[in-house]
Amino acid sequence: MPKLERLELCFSAHGWDRYGAAPAGIEHLTGLKEISVLIGGDGAKESNRRAAESAMRDTADMRLTCTHDVL
């Protein structure tokens, strides 16, 4: 998907400590200019939400040329 410019991700932080993992392969999205992430927290521990947010920021930082928002 070299022409993908905008990526939107939505997921729940519930169970992040057991099942969560940052998206793999984002470095192959060479045309990526914007990443938007919405992390739901219904029933999630605050520590799971923070871990998910941190992982998403780290993933976005791999693409320093794009803008990113983690909500």
Order of alpha helices (4+ residues) and beta strands (2+ residues): beta-alpha-beta-alpha-beta
